[in-house]
Amino acid sequence: MQQCDRAVATRASSAAAGDALPTGPARLEKLADVLTMMFPLWALVSGVVAGRRPASLNWITGAQFEAGCVSNPVPILCGFAAQYAIMPSLALAISRALGLSPGLSVGLILLGCCPGGQASNIATYVANGDVALSVIMTAASTLAATVMTPLLTSTLAGRFVPVSTAALAASTVKLVLLPTLAGVVLNETLPGLVGRVRPAMPLLAILLTVVLCATPVAQVAPLLALHGASACLPVLLLHTLGYFFGYLLPRVLGFGERTSRTVSIETGMQSAAMGYALSTKHFADVLVAMPSAVSILFMVWIGAALAVVWRLVPIKDDRHAA
């Protein structure tokens, strides 16, 4: 009887020990979570490397940058208004208040008129925001960018330099529709493959975002050394105020913490890569590209740091509207 009890105890101890040891997938998930929490570090390191060693991240060209509905649309409309009303207005106000040169003014306005970047979806995931809402908002603002970005840029920046609305619109369509259609086709035609790789997508998305964000910095590293300082303050103000007002607007309208975090991140994190691609293709003044290049350093790092801080702050409410 005692031997039987000891055998049972031994098996129980072994089972407990087995439960305590993480399995292979669990260890991978834990590692991915730790690496995801280090998002600000990856963004900062990539920017430093791109500035000090441009050749290491200068292998993506500007040409390569070209290469849903929900039951409650109110949060989407709120985010859309913040994206295409707050950010362009802030860009124009900052350029006037600081007396920026025409080139920097146009570059800042162009940046403010760009849609939300894909990095916002990652940051929302890290911040425990509403990822589904973030994806829909990014998709909505990105598709609308085919009209809104060239229209707002020509309206607000046309007072500084001539802006071709049609040319900007054509380039924006290439930047927006081709990647979107590719994603839709892949999701519809290969759902099994998409399902298998989905667990690794947050980490892979961070790695790709880091590379895409570092590339423009590498390409304009010499110009950043000469003129980057003059673009730092306006870009820092644009994104900081964008995050602030992007959070304030939904809170004032009665939305919950999760939605407010999402709108804040969507508002403050612009598609700087798109701004950089458009600026280098359609404007002769090299200073126009400076705000987008500098934005990549500030926007991603501040947004990533904000997301990590929010991840550590519990969400007490989860309502979409009051």
Buried (B, 14 or more C-beta within 10 A) or exposed (E): EEEEEEEEEEEEEEEEEEEEEEEEEEEBBEEBEEBBBBBBBBBBEBBEBBBEEBEEBBEBEBEEBBEEEEEEEBBBEBBBBBBBBBBBBBBBBBBEEBEBBBBBBBBBBBBBBBBBBBBBBBBBBBBBBBBEBBBBBBBBBBBBBBBBBBBBBBBBBBEBBEBBBEBBBBBBBBBBEEBEEEEEEEEEEEEEEBEEEEEEBBBEBBEBBBBBBBBBBBBBBEBBEEBBEBBBEBBBBBBBBBBBBBBBBBBEBEBBBBBBBBBBBBBBBBBBBBBBBBBBBBBEBBBBBBBBBBBBBBBBBBBBBBBBEBBEEEBEEEEBEE
